[in-house]
Amino acid sequence: VVGCSMGGYVALSLAERHPRVVAALGLIATRARADNIGEKQVRGELAGKVLSVGVDVLTETALPKTLHGLDEAQSQRMKDIVGDQFPDAVSQALYA
């Protein structure tokens, strides 16, 4: 099982809950601890903003923190991908 970013949280949870199912675990650009209370609050606030103003709030706030090392074309492509997502889905992913 391989998890990247938020998918790392999912992969860790799967390995913890079902250790016999996971023979190996790969974690990419994630961390091994859950968000603390302050981080959860920030994610919750961002999820609310996504619902109220749309996913573009991510391209202005959170996304620039994750695009280091990409050239302008790559950064724009990532912004376009995020911009095409449904606000409800993005919000729920942030809450999860």
TIVO-721661 format. One record per atom (N, C-alpha, C, O, CB): residue number from 1; chain; atom name; z negated, x, y. Coordinates in steps of 0.001 Angstrom, whole numbers, padded with zeros to 6 digits, always signed. Glycine has a CB too. Layout:
<NUM A CA <Z X Y>>;
...
//
This chain:
<1 A N <+000000 +000858 -001177>>;
<1 A CA <+000000 +000000 +000000>>;
<1 A C <+000000 +000894 +001227>>;
<1 A O <-000779 +001842 +001321>>;
<1 A CB <-001227 -000970 +000005>>;
<2 A N <+000882 +000581 +002166>>;
<2 A CA <+000951 +001323 +003417>>;
<2 A C <+000757 +000334 +004556>>;
<2 A O <+001355 -000742 +004568>>;
<2 A CB <+002308 +002093 +003556>>;
<3 A N <-000086 +000711 +005512>>;
<3 A CA <-000299 -000119 +006683>>;
<3 A C <-000140 +000705 +007942>>;
<3 A O <-000652 +001820 +008039>>;
<3 A CB <-001678 -000770 +006643>>;
<4 A N <+000569 +000152 +008899>>;
<4 A CA <+000805 +000820 +010171>>;
<4 A C <+000173 -000007 +011286>>;
<4 A O <+000373 -001220 +011356>>;
<4 A CB <+002328 +001026 +010424>>;
<5 A N <-000583 +000646 +012148>>;
<5 A CA <-001217 -000001 +013292>>;
<5 A C <-002111 -001139 +012811>>;
<5 A O <-003024 -000907 +012018>>;
<5 A CB <-000154 -000528 +014285>>;
<6 A N <-001868 -002362 +013273>>;
<6 A CA <-002691 -003491 +012828>>;
<6 A C <-002553 -003729 +011329>>;
<6 A O <-003461 -004262 +010692>>;
<6 A CB <-002307 -004759 +013591>>;
<7 A N <-001424 -003335 +010773>>;
<7 A CA <-001233 -003442 +009333>>;
<7 A C <-002178 -002537 +008560>>;
<7 A O <-002474 -002793 +007392>>;
<7 A CB <+000193 -003112 +008976>>;
<8 A N <-002654 -001475 +009214>>;
<8 A CA <-003658 -000617 +008589>>;
<8 A C <-004961 -001356 +008355>>;
<8 A O <-005626 -001150 +007340>>;
<8 A CB <-003909 +000609 +009445>>;
<9 A N <-005328 -002221 +009300>>;
<9 A CA <-006530 -003039 +009121>>;
<9 A C <-006361 -003947 +007893>>;
<9 A O <-007284 -004120 +007097>>;
<9 A CB <-006815 -003890 +010401>>;
<10 A N <-005156 -004519 +007763>>;
<10 A CA <-004875 -005404 +006638>>;
<10 A C <-004916 -004615 +005331>>;
<10 A O <-005503 -005070 +004349>>;
<10 A CB <-003501 -006091 +006814>>;
<11 A N <-004301 -003443 +005315>>;
<11 A CA <-004278 -002622 +004102>>;
<11 A C <-005685 -002200 +003694>>;
<11 A O <-006018 -002226 +002509>>;
<11 A CB <-003401 -001383 +004312>>;
<12 A N <-006507 -001815 +004652>>;
<12 A CA <-007890 -001445 +004351>>;
<12 A C <-008676 -002627 +003792>>;
<12 A O <-009450 -002478 +002847>>;
<12 A CB <-008579 -000907 +005604>>;
<13 A N <-008472 -003785 +004376>>;
<13 A CA <-009159 -004983 +003895>>;
<13 A C <-008732 -005316 +002465>>;
<13 A O <-009562 -005672 +001628>>;
<13 A CB <-008875 -006175 +004826>>;
<14 A N <-007436 -005199 +002195>>;
<14 A CA <-006935 -005444 +000845>>;
<14 A C <-007563 -004467 -000143>>;
<14 A O <-008011 -004868 -001217>>;
<14 A CB <-005402 -005329 +000807>>;
<15 A N <-007596 -003192 +000216>>;
<15 A CA <-008168 -002180 -000675>>;
<15 A C <-009656 -002424 -000915>>;
<15 A O <-010159 -002202 -002016>>;
<15 A CB <-007956 -000778 -000093>>;
<16 A N <-010348 -002877 +000110>>;
<16 A CA <-011778 -003154 -000020>>;
<16 A C <-012032 -004390 -000882>>;
<16 A O <-012942 -004397 -001712>>;
<16 A CB <-012408 -003341 +001362>>;
<17 A N <-011236 -005423 -000686>>;
<17 A CA <-011447 -006681 -001400>>;
<17 A C <-010886 -006678 -002821>>;
<17 A O <-011405 -007359 -003705>>;
<17 A CB <-010826 -007806 -000627>>;
<18 A N <-009826 -005907 -003028>>;
<18 A CA <-009151 -005891 -004334>>;
<18 A C <-008839 -004455 -004747>>;
<18 A O <-007668 -004089 -004848>>;
<18 A CB <-007848 -006735 -004291>>;
<19 A N <-009849 -003647 -004985>>;
<19 A CA <-009614 -002220 -005265>>;
<19 A C <-008755 -001950 -006498>>;
<19 A O <-008098 -000911 -006566>>;
<19 A CB <-010927 -001527 -005435>>;
<20 A N <-008746 -002850 -007463>>;
<20 A CA <-007932 -002628 -008660>>;
<20 A C <-006444 -002813 -008395>>;
<20 A O <-005610 -002342 -009168>>;
<20 A CB <-008369 -003566 -009765>>;
<21 A N <-006113 -003488 -007319>>;
<21 A CA <-004711 -003755 -006987>>;
<21 A C <-004091 -002583 -006232>>;
<21 A O <-002876 -002391 -006276>>;
<21 A CB <-004593 -005036 -006152>>;
<22 A N <-004912 -001804 -005544>>;
<22 A CA <-004421 -000735 -004681>>;
<22 A C <-004603 +000611 -005381>>;
<22 A O <-005718 +001119 -005502>>;
<22 A CB <-005157 -000747 -003313>>;
<23 A N <-003482 +001180 -005842>>;
<23 A CA <-003529 +002484 -006512>>;
<23 A C <-003580 +003619 -005495>>;
<23 A O <-004189 +004658 -005750>>;
<23 A CB <-002312 +002659 -007434>>;
<24 A N <-002942 +003422 -004347>>;
<24 A CA <-002923 +004437 -003292>>;
<24 A C <-002829 +003715 -001948>>;
<24 A O <-002332 +002592 -001857>>;
<24 A CB <-001725 +005447 -003483>>;
<25 A N <-003314 +004384 -000922>>;
<25 A CA <-003361 +003767 +000395>>;
<25 A C <-002819 +004734 +001435>>;
<25 A O <-003288 +005867 +001543>>;
<25 A CB <-004797 +003339 +000749>>;
<26 A N <-001838 +004288 +002192>>;
<26 A CA <-001284 +005085 +003286>>;
<26 A C <-001563 +004382 +004605>>;
<26 A O <-001240 +003206 +004774>>;
<26 A CB <+000243 +005313 +003097>>;
<27 A N <-002163 +005108 +005535>>;
<27 A CA <-002501 +004531 +006834>>;
<27 A C <-001786 +005317 +007918>>;
<27 A O <-001916 +006539 +007998>>;
<27 A CB <-004041 +004533 +007072>>;
<28 A N <-001036 +004621 +008743>>;
<28 A CA <-000229 +005253 +009781>>;
<28 A C <-000609 +004654 +011132>>;
<28 A O <-000571 +003437 +011312>>;
<28 A CB <+001295 +005070 +009497>>;
<29 A N <-000973 +005513 +012076>>;
<29 A CA <-001276 +005089 +013444>>;
<29 A C <-002278 +003939 +013474>>;
<29 A O <-002072 +002936 +014158>>;
<29 A CB <+000003 +004677 +014161>>;
<30 A N <-003348 +004098 +012731>>;
<30 A CA <-004404 +003090 +012669>>;
<30 A C <-005740 +003804 +012617>>;
<30 A O <-005802 +005017 +012815>>;
<30 A CB <-004225 +002148 +011438>>;
<31 A N <-006783 +003087 +012360>>;
<31 A CA <-008097 +003717 +012222>>;
<31 A C <-008870 +003018 +011124>>;
<31 A O <-008515 +001918 +010701>>;
<31 A CB <-008886 +003675 +013556>>;
<32 A N <-009920 +003660 +010669>>;
<32 A CA <-010657 +003182 +009508>>;
<32 A C <-011867 +002325 +009865>>;
<32 A O <-012646 +001965 +008983>>;
<32 A CB <-011102 +004345 +008686>>;
<33 A N <-012031 +002000 +011115>>;
<33 A CA <-013159 +001143 +011492>>;
<33 A C <-012641 -000103 +012201>>;
<33 A O <-011559 -000107 +012787>>;
<33 A CB <-014162 +001909 +012399>>;
<34 A N <-013437 -001142 +012129>>;
<34 A CA <-013084 -002377 +012823>>;
<34 A C <-013311 -002207 +014324>>;
<34 A O <-014023 -001301 +014757>>;
<34 A CB <-013910 -003570 +012277>>;
<35 A N <-012707 -003074 +015095>>;
<35 A CA <-012935 -003057 +016537>>;
<35 A C <-014405 -003356 +016834>>;
<35 A O <-015035 -004163 +016150>>;
<35 A CB <-012016 -004083 +017249>>;
<36 A N <-014938 -002701 +017852>>;
<36 A CA <-016297 -003023 +018274>>;
<36 A C <-016258 -004288 +019133>>;
<36 A O <-015181 -004830 +019379>>;
<36 A CB <-016941 -001833 +019059>>;
<37 A N <-017398 -004755 +019582>>;
<37 A CA <-017476 -006008 +020336>>;
<37 A C <-016610 -005953 +021595>>;
<37 A O <-015898 -006911 +021894>>;
<37 A CB <-018932 -006310 +020713>>;
<38 A N <-016663 -004852 +022328>>;
<38 A CA <-015862 -004720 +023544>>;
<38 A C <-014375 -004753 +023258>>;
<38 A O <-013612 -005390 +023984>>;
<38 A CB <-016210 -003440 +024261>>;
<39 A N <-013959 -004066 +022201>>;
<39 A CA <-012538 -004054 +021823>>;
<39 A C <-012078 -005440 +021376>>;
<39 A O <-010964 -005863 +021686>>;
<39 A CB <-012288 -003029 +020698>>;
<40 A N <-012946 -006143 +020645>>;
<40 A CA <-012605 -007512 +020233>>;
<40 A C <-012455 -008414 +021453>>;
<40 A O <-011572 -009270 +021499>>;
<40 A CB <-013682 -008082 +019280>>;
<41 A N <-013313 -008217 +022426>>;
<41 A CA <-013237 -009026 +023638>>;
<41 A C <-011915 -008777 +024377>>;
<41 A O <-011264 -009714 +024837>>;
<41 A CB <-014435 -008720 +024563>>;
<42 A N <-011532 -007498 +024483>>;
<42 A CA <-010275 -007159 +025145>>;
<42 A C <-009094 -007778 +024399>>;
<42 A O <-008182 -008323 +025022>>;
<42 A CB <-010109 -005630 +025237>>;
<43 A N <-009107 -007695 +023071>>;
<43 A CA <-008023 -008301 +022276>>;
<43 A C <-007994 -009815 +022475>>;
<43 A O <-006925 -010412 +022599>>;
<43 A CB <-008193 -007965 +020770>>;
<44 A N <-009172 -010429 +022505>>;
<44 A CA <-009245 -011869 +022707>>;
<44 A C <-008704 -012284 +024063>>;
<44 A O <-007994 -013283 +024181>>;
<44 A CB <-010669 -012341 +022561>>;
<45 A N <-009043 -011511 +025086>>;
<45 A CA <-008530 -011799 +026424>>;
<45 A C <-007008 -011652 +026465>>;
<45 A O <-006309 -012460 +027077>>;
<45 A CB <-009185 -010868 +027462>>;
<46 A N <-006513 -010613 +025807>>;
<46 A CA <-005062 -010402 +025759>>;
<46 A C <-004382 -011540 +025001>>;
<46 A O <-003315 -012002 +025404>>;
<46 A CB <-004731 -009046 +025097>>;
<47 A N <-004990 -011991 +023912>>;
<47 A CA <-004427 -013118 +023149>>;
<47 A C <-004345 -014361 +024018>>;
<47 A O <-003359 -015095 +023961>>;
<47 A CB <-005276 -013408 +021891>>;
<48 A N <-005371 -014601 +024821>>;
<48 A CA <-005354 -015741 +025725>>;
<48 A C <-004271 -015621 +026782>>;
<48 A O <-003611 -016604 +027119>>;
<48 A CB <-006694 -015894 +026388>>;
<49 A N <-004088 -014403 +027309>>;
<49 A CA <-003037 -014186 +028309>>;
<49 A C <-001657 -014401 +027708>>;
<49 A O <-000770 -014954 +028358>>;
<49 A CB <-003138 -012773 +028895>>;
<50 A N <-001478 -013964 +026465>>;
<50 A CA <-000185 -014160 +025795>>;
<50 A C <+000125 -015657 +025709>>;
<50 A O <+001265 -016071 +025920>>;
<50 A CB <-000192 -013518 +024369>>;
<51 A N <-000890 -016464 +025400>>;
<51 A CA <-000676 -017909 +025316>>;
<51 A C <-000399 -018528 +026679>>;
<51 A O <+000406 -019453 +026795>>;
<51 A CB <-001882 -018578 +024687>>;
<52 A N <-001066 -018018 +027710>>;
<52 A CA <-000932 -018651 +029021>>;
<52 A C <+000293 -018183 +029810>>;
<52 A O <+000899 -018972 +030535>>;
<52 A CB <-002168 -018389 +029827>>;
<53 A N <+000661 -016898 +029672>>;
<53 A CA <+001781 -016388 +030479>>;
<53 A C <+002950 -015864 +029648>>;
<53 A O <+004017 -015587 +030196>>;
<53 A CB <+001293 -015292 +031381>>;
<54 A N <+002765 -015723 +028337>>;
<54 A CA <+003856 -015254 +027479>>;
<54 A C <+003678 -013826 +027005>>;
<54 A O <+002781 -013109 +027449>>;
<54 A CB <+005157 -015371 +028204>>;
<55 A N <+004552 -013429 +026095>>;
<55 A CA <+004438 -012113 +025453>>;
<55 A C <+004798 -010958 +026385>>;
<55 A O <+004513 -009800 +026080>>;
<55 A CB <+005325 -012062 +024233>>;
<56 A N <+005415 -011270 +027504>>;
<56 A CA <+005753 -010189 +028439>>;
<56 A C <+004514 -009462 +028946>>;
<56 A O <+004606 -008318 +029394>>;
<56 A CB <+006537 -010744 +029620>>;
<57 A N <+003361 -010113 +028880>>;
<57 A CA <+002124 -009449 +029297>>;
<57 A C <+001873 -008206 +028427>>;
<57 A O <+001273 -007237 +028892>>;
<57 A CB <+000919 -010432 +029206>>;
<58 A N <+002325 -008233 +027184>>;
<58 A CA <+002173 -007066 +026305>>;
<58 A C <+003041 -005902 +026759>>;
<58 A O <+002617 -004747 +026709>>;
<58 A CB <+002524 -007437 +024867>>;
<59 A N <+004256 -006209 +027203>>;
<59 A CA <+005151 -005130 +027621>>;
<59 A C <+004668 -004478 +028902>>;
<59 A O <+005047 -003348 +029211>>;
<59 A CB <+006567 -005657 +027809>>;
<60 A N <+003832 -005187 +029648>>;
<60 A CA <+003309 -004645 +030902>>;
<60 A C <+001971 -003934 +030728>>;
<60 A O <+001652 -003034 +031504>>;
<60 A CB <+003161 -005752 +031914>>;
<61 A N <+001184 -004319 +029726>>;
<61 A CA <-000170 -003782 +029586>>;
<61 A C <-000354 -002941 +028326>>;
<61 A O <-000562 -001731 +028408>>;
<61 A CB <-001165 -004911 +029581>>;
<62 A N <-000278 -003573 +027180>>;
<62 A CA <-000617 -002893 +025924>>;
<62 A C <+000496 -002000 +025392>>;
<62 A O <+000223 -000912 +024886>>;
<62 A CB <-000969 -003908 +024882>>;
<63 A N <+001726 -002437 +025496>>;
<63 A CA <+002832 -001703 +024886>>;
<63 A C <+003029 -000294 +025445>>;
<63 A O <+003291 +000622 +024666>>;
<63 A CB <+004094 -002478 +025059>>;
<64 A N <+002916 -000078 +026760>>;
<64 A CA <+003110 +001285 +027262>>;
<64 A C <+002170 +002317 +026618>>;
<64 A O <+002515 +003495 +026523>>;
<64 A CB <+002916 +001300 +028758>>;
<65 A N <+000999 +001880 +026184>>;
<65 A CA <+000045 +002791 +025542>>;
<65 A C <+000534 +003261 +024174>>;
<65 A O <+000097 +004297 +023673>>;
<65 A CB <-001312 +002111 +025396>>;
<66 A N <+001443 +002493 +023575>>;
<66 A CA <+001900 +002809 +022218>>;
<66 A C <+003279 +003441 +022154>>;
<66 A O <+003749 +003771 +021065>>;
<66 A CB <+001903 +001574 +021398>>;
<67 A N <+003932 +003618 +023282>>;
<67 A CA <+005316 +004097 +023283>>;
<67 A C <+005466 +005569 +023654>>;
<67 A O <+006564 +006003 +024004>>;
<67 A CB <+006124 +003275 +024228>>;
<68 A N <+004402 +006334 +023588>>;
<68 A CA <+004475 +007754 +023929>>;
<68 A C <+005461 +008469 +023011>>;
<68 A O <+005459 +008249 +021799>>;
<68 A CB <+003081 +008409 +023834>>;
<69 A N <+006279 +009299 +023570>>;
<69 A CA <+007212 +010097 +022792>>;
<69 A C <+008564 +009436 +022569>>;
<69 A O <+009475 +010059 +022023>>;
<69 A CB <+006608 +010416 +021483>>;
<70 A N <+008705 +008184 +022984>>;
<70 A CA <+009992 +007520 +022831>>;
<70 A C <+010830 +007721 +024086>>;
<70 A O <+010298 +007790 +025194>>;
<70 A CB <+009802 +006020 +022540>>;
<71 A N <+012134 +007812 +023906>>;
<71 A CA <+012987 +007897 +025091>>;
<71 A C <+013146 +006502 +025692>>;
<71 A O <+012668 +005523 +025119>>;
<71 A CB <+014379 +008510 +024738>>;
<72 A N <+013804 +006406 +026825>>;
<72 A CA <+013906 +005134 +027544>>;
<72 A C <+014591 +004054 +026714>>;
<72 A O <+014158 +002902 +026720>>;
<72 A CB <+014662 +005332 +028843>>;
<73 A N <+015652 +004415 +026001>>;
<73 A CA <+016365 +003431 +025179>>;
<73 A C <+015476 +002899 +024061>>;
<73 A O <+015467 +001699 +023789>>;
<73 A CB <+017637 +004051 +024585>>;
<74 A N <+014732 +003788 +023417>>;
<74 A CA <+013827 +003368 +022355>>;
<74 A C <+012714 +002483 +022903>>;
<74 A O <+012364 +001468 +022300>>;
<74 A CB <+013232 +004587 +021650>>;
<75 A N <+012163 +002869 +024042>>;
<75 A CA <+011108 +002067 +024675>>;
<75 A C <+011627 +000679 +025028>>;
<75 A O <+010940 -000319 +024807>>;
<75 A CB <+010573 +002771 +025940>>;
<76 A N <+012824 +000613 +025569>>;
<76 A CA <+013399 -000685 +025932>>;
<76 A C <+013626 -001534 +024696>>;
<76 A O <+013391 -002742 +024720>>;
<76 A CB <+014718 -000501 +026694>>;
<77 A N <+014079 -000919 +023623>>;
<77 A CA <+014300 -001668 +022372>>;
<77 A C <+012992 -002262 +021867>>;
<77 A O <+012963 -003417 +021441>>;
<77 A CB <+014920 -000754 +021288>>;
<78 A N <+011909 -001490 +021909>>;
<78 A CA <+010604 -001995 +021488>>;
<78 A C <+010165 -003147 +022379>>;
<78 A O <+009649 -004150 +021888>>;
<78 A CB <+009554 -000874 +021514>>;
<79 A N <+010366 -003010 +023678>>;
<79 A CA <+010008 -004087 +024610>>;
<79 A C <+010820 -005347 +024314>>;
<79 A O <+010296 -006458 +024386>>;
<79 A CB <+010234 -003638 +026072>>;
<80 A N <+012090 -005173 +023983>>;
<80 A CA <+012937 -006318 +023647>>;
<80 A C <+012444 -007011 +022380>>;
<80 A O <+012417 -008239 +022308>>;
<80 A CB <+014395 -005872 +023470>>;
<81 A N <+012058 -006225 +021388>>;
<81 A CA <+011552 -006792 +020132>>;
<81 A C <+010277 -007591 +020396>>;
<81 A O <+010140 -008719 +019922>>;
<81 A CB <+011281 -005672 +019091>>;
<82 A N <+009355 -007014 +021144>>;
<82 A CA <+008111 -007713 +021468>>;
<82 A C <+008412 -008972 +022273>>;
<82 A O <+007826 -010027 +022029>>;
<82 A CB <+007152 -006788 +022251>>;
<83 A N <+009317 -008860 +023223>>;
<83 A CA <+009668 -009996 +024065>>;
<83 A C <+010282 -011163 +023316>>;
<83 A O <+010260 -012291 +023808>>;
<83 A CB <+010605 -009556 +025114>>;
<84 A N <+010831 -010913 +022129>>;
<84 A CA <+011449 -011961 +021325>>;
<84 A C <+010458 -012706 +020424>>;
<84 A O <+010838 -013655 +019739>>;
<84 A CB <+012538 -011364 +020481>>;
<85 A N <+009200 -012284 +020421>>;
<85 A CA <+008208 -012886 +019523>>;
<85 A C <+007651 -014186 +020099>>;
<85 A O <+007635 -014389 +021313>>;
<85 A CB <+007064 -011901 +019258>>;
<86 A N <+007198 -015054 +019208>>;
<86 A CA <+006587 -016315 +019622>>;
<86 A C <+005171 -016066 +020123>>;
<86 A O <+004393 -015398 +019442>>;
<86 A CB <+006578 -017330 +018457>>;
<87 A N <+004817 -016587 +021297>>;
<87 A CA <+003469 -016369 +021838>>;
<87 A C <+002357 -016779 +020876>>;
<87 A O <+001350 -016078 +020772>>;
<87 A CB <+003311 -017130 +023128>>;
<88 A N <+002517 -017892 +020176>>;
<88 A CA <+001481 -018329 +019230>>;
<88 A C <+001252 -017291 +018134>>;
<88 A O <+000112 -016993 +017776>>;
<88 A CB <+001868 -019674 +018601>>;
<89 A N <+002343 -016746 +017609>>;
<89 A CA <+002236 -015753 +016538>>;
<89 A C <+001571 -014475 +017028>>;
<89 A O <+000715 -013913 +016345>>;
<89 A CB <+003616 -015435 +015969>>;
<90 A N <+001964 -014017 +018210>>;
<90 A CA <+001385 -012796 +018777>>;
<90 A C <-000100 -013009 +019054>>;
<90 A O <-000922 -012145 +018750>>;
<90 A CB <+002126 -012383 +020079>>;
<91 A N <-000437 -014145 +019622>>;
<91 A CA <-001830 -014446 +019932>>;
<91 A C <-002675 -014450 +018663>>;
<91 A O <-003755 -013859 +018633>>;
<91 A CB <-001940 -015797 +020649>>;
<92 A N <-002192 -015107 +017624>>;
<92 A CA <-002946 -015154 +016372>>;
<92 A C <-003095 -013777 +015739>>;
<92 A O <-004140 -013468 +015166>>;
<92 A CB <-002271 -016094 +015394>>;
<93 A N <-002067 -012954 +015837>>;
<93 A CA <-002160 -011587 +015310>>;
<93 A C <-003235 -010803 +016069>>;
<93 A O <-003997 -010047 +015466>>;
<93 A CB <-000786 -010863 +015416>>;
<94 A N <-003293 -010983 +017380>>;
<94 A CA <-004314 -010293 +018163>>;
<94 A C <-005717 -010778 +017817>>;
<94 A O <-006645 -009975 +017724>>;
<94 A CB <-004054 -010484 +019649>>;
<95 A N <-005876 -012077 +017626>>;
<95 A CA <-007178 -012606 +017221>>;
<95 A C <-007566 -012108 +015833>>;
<95 A O <-008736 -011825 +015576>>;
<95 A CB <-007164 -014138 +017244>>;
<96 A N <-006580 -012001 +014936>>;
<96 A CA <-006882 -011559 +013563>>;
<96 A C <-007367 -010132 +013572>>;
<96 A O <-007672 -009577 +012517>>;
<96 A CB <-005646 -011690 +012652>>;
//
